[in-house]
Amino acid sequence: VYNARCIPPMIKILQNSSSTVSGLEFATGCMRGISYYESLRKKLLDDGVVTPILGVLTNANIANTKYAKVITNACAVFLNILVSAECRPPMTKMGIVEPIGRVLLKGGGTPDGRGHALGVLRNLSLVKEFRPQLFKQDCIPGIIAELQRTDCVALALENAAAAFSNLSLNADLRVPLFRAGITYPLIKCLKNGNDNAKRFAVAAIRDMSFVEANRIPLFNTGVTAVIKHAITTEEGGEHVAASFLNLGLPEANRVPMHKQGVVPTLIELTTFKTSYARQYAAGAIRTLGASDELRRDLLKDGVIEALIPLLSDENEKVQNEACAAFWNVCAKKENKSIIPGKPGAISGIIYSLGYGGDFAKEYSAGAINSLFDLDSNKTLIVDNGAIPLLVFVLRNGTSNGKKSASSALSRICSIPSLKAKVKSEGVTASEISFTGSW
């Protein structure tokens, strides 16, 4: 059909102000059908189909239902052309955002057609340099308006969430996007969208939560109650865990987050195959555990059991976060007598002390030093081989690791039989600032 030179007469139909609605439907429908063929998309663009289609969108009464099919076809043509990456940069300069935004704002076309319109914005937002301009062209109100409609289709939810996700990749747009009110539409995508919509929606929330100024107001929108809907995929799980980690950084958010039941989701995420999900989940537990009032509850929630496998995780960053989270939970006085009784807890923290990276060793030494508040823990932990490993951290660890190891070894020496073992490693009293008899 394309080779039969049908495009020029179709363009004339679109340019003719006396063309009937049926004629416009036929012309845009012909272009739509051809645009599904990948190798013809650039040719359609070069043939100049965009400008006459824009003319139709500009001159048609968008709210009039008799134009619904014309508008739907027009949006589909733009979407199909934009699927080809080579077509995106030139189309950013053709002024299509405003007409597409008007279609969305006024509810033109069919529900599927508006889904295509959102797909246009989704593909334009893949062009990094165009994102600020796309935001400034006021497309956000149209996207929000479409997601508020009761006939909003699944495709619209996915494309809207993807557009927001792409826009939020630009750090300088994260605060303006939040202020533009995209959070509630994203919540709808999380509740009602397909797996892709959920994945894109939580990615946008994650990106906005990277900004400190957004974290408390973003939490106050209620996103934490619905973010968990996105753990249906591994990538979605990564974004969920990262969002919880970021939102838990402000102290004011932590207790309310715990009350909203985020911990079971975090525990589930510690079992994900992707290391990022495990890392961010352990990191989120760490941030919650930074609040002393939550440490007892976290122990009851079962976070220690979830962290134990991560203490020997093959990924260094996962292991670091797990050790730090473990240390935070150990810091609660009431937890110190319970944690050593958890199967694998002591052997796990000893493993990370011996085989972890520098930071894992630092956090493990801190956790062990904290557990040494109870004399009953000292013999148990020493019997698991802690002394030579603490001596290694004392002499080779990070600055904070050395301090924790020194304190732990000094405290061991309050028990004469254990002091002898410390001395047998060649440790001197001055090395660990031990003030008792040596």
PELIN-V923015 format. One record per pair of residues at least 12 apart in sequence whose ideal C-beta (glycine too) atoms are under 7 Angstrom apart, sorted by the first residue. I is the first residue (numbers start at 0). J is the second residue. Records with the same first field share a line. If there is no record, write none. Layout:
# PELIN-V923015
I: J / J
This chain:
# PELIN-V923015
0: 33
1: 33 / 39
5: 29
6: 46 / 48
9: 26 / 29 / 30
10: 47 / 48 / 51
12: 26
13: 26 / 51 / 52 / 54 / 55
14: 51 / 54
20: 65 / 66 / 69
23: 55 / 69
24: 68 / 69 / 72
27: 52 / 69 / 72 / 73 / 76
28: 72
30: 43 / 48 / 76
31: 72 / 75 / 76
34: 76 / 79 / 80
35: 79
37: 83
40: 79 / 80 / 83 / 86
41: 83 / 85 / 86
43: 80
44: 80 / 86 / 89
48: 76
49: 90 / 93 / 95
52: 73 / 76
53: 94 / 95 / 98
55: 69 / 73
56: 70 / 73 / 98 / 102
57: 98
61: 101 / 102 / 105 / 107
62: 105 / 106 / 107
67: 108 / 109 / 112
70: 102 / 107 / 108 / 112
71: 108 / 109 / 111 / 112 / 115
74: 99 / 102 / 108 / 112 / 115 / 116 / 119
75: 115
77: 95 / 119
78: 115 / 118 / 119 / 122
81: 119 / 122 / 123
82: 122
87: 122 / 123 / 125 / 126
88: 126
91: 123 / 126 / 129
95: 119
96: 123 / 133 / 136 / 138
97: 136
99: 116 / 119 / 120
100: 136 / 137 / 138 / 141
102: 116
103: 116 / 141 / 142 / 144 / 145
104: 140 / 141 / 144
106: 148
110: 150 / 151 / 152
111: 152 / 154
113: 145 / 155
114: 152 / 154 / 155 / 158
117: 142 / 145 / 155 / 158 / 159 / 162
118: 158
120: 138 / 142 / 162
121: 158 / 161 / 162 / 165
124: 162 / 165 / 166
125: 165
130: 165 / 166 / 169 / 172
131: 169 / 172
133: 166
134: 166 / 172 / 175
139: 179 / 181
142: 159 / 162 / 184
143: 180 / 181 / 184
145: 159
146: 159 / 184 / 187
153: 192 / 193
156: 188 / 191 / 192 / 196
157: 192 / 193 / 195 / 196 / 199
159: 184 / 188
160: 185 / 188 / 192 / 196 / 199 / 200 / 203
161: 199
163: 176 / 181 / 185 / 203
164: 199 / 202 / 203
167: 203 / 206 / 207
168: 206
173: 206 / 207 / 209 / 210 / 213
174: 210 / 212 / 213
176: 207
177: 207 / 213 / 217
182: 217 / 220 / 222
183: 220
185: 200 / 203 / 204
186: 222 / 225
188: 200
189: 201 / 225 / 226 / 228 / 229
190: 225 / 228
194: 231 / 232
197: 228 / 229 / 231 / 235
198: 229 / 232 / 234 / 235 / 238
200: 229
201: 226 / 229 / 235 / 238 / 239 / 242
202: 238
204: 222 / 226 / 242
205: 238 / 241 / 242 / 245
208: 242 / 245 / 246
209: 245
214: 245 / 246 / 248 / 249 / 252
215: 249 / 251 / 252
217: 246
218: 246 / 252
223: 246 / 256 / 259 / 261
224: 259
226: 239 / 242
227: 239 / 264
230: 264 / 267 / 268
233: 271 / 272 / 273 / 276
236: 268 / 271 / 273 / 276
237: 273 / 275 / 276 / 279
239: 264 / 268
240: 268 / 276 / 279 / 280 / 283
241: 279
243: 261 / 265 / 283
244: 279 / 282 / 283 / 286
247: 283 / 286 / 287
248: 286
250: 290
253: 286 / 287 / 290 / 293
254: 290 / 292 / 293
256: 287
257: 287 / 293 / 296
262: 297 / 300 / 302
265: 280 / 283 / 284
266: 301 / 302 / 305
268: 280
269: 281 / 305 / 309
274: 314 / 317
277: 309 / 312 / 317
278: 314 / 316 / 317 / 320
281: 306 / 309 / 317 / 320 / 321 / 324
282: 320
284: 297 / 302 / 306 / 324
285: 320 / 323 / 324 / 327
288: 324 / 327 / 328
289: 327
291: 331
294: 327 / 328 / 330 / 331 / 334
295: 331 / 333 / 334
297: 328
298: 328 / 334 / 337
302: 328
303: 325 / 328 / 338 / 341 / 344
304: 341
306: 321 / 324 / 325
307: 343 / 344 / 347
309: 321
310: 322 / 325 / 347 / 348 / 350 / 351
311: 347 / 350 / 351
315: 356
318: 351 / 355 / 359
319: 356 / 358 / 359 / 362
322: 351 / 355 / 359 / 362 / 363 / 366
323: 362
325: 348 / 366
326: 362 / 365 / 366 / 369
329: 366 / 369 / 370
330: 369
335: 369 / 370 / 372 / 373 / 376
336: 373
338: 370
339: 370 / 376 / 379
345: 379 / 380 / 383
346: 383
348: 363 / 366 / 367
349: 383 / 384 / 385 / 388
351: 363
352: 364 / 367 / 385 / 388 / 392
353: 388
357: 396 / 397 / 400
358: 397
360: 392 / 396 / 400
361: 396 / 397 / 399 / 400 / 403
364: 389 / 392 / 396 / 400 / 403 / 404 / 407
365: 403
367: 380 / 385 / 407
368: 403 / 406 / 407
371: 407 / 410 / 411
374: 414
377: 411 / 414 / 417
378: 417
381: 411 / 417 / 420
386: 420 / 421 / 424
387: 424
389: 404 / 407 / 408
390: 424 / 426
392: 404
393: 405 / 408 / 430
405: 431 / 432
408: 421 / 426 / 431
409: 431 / 432 / 433
412: 433 / 435
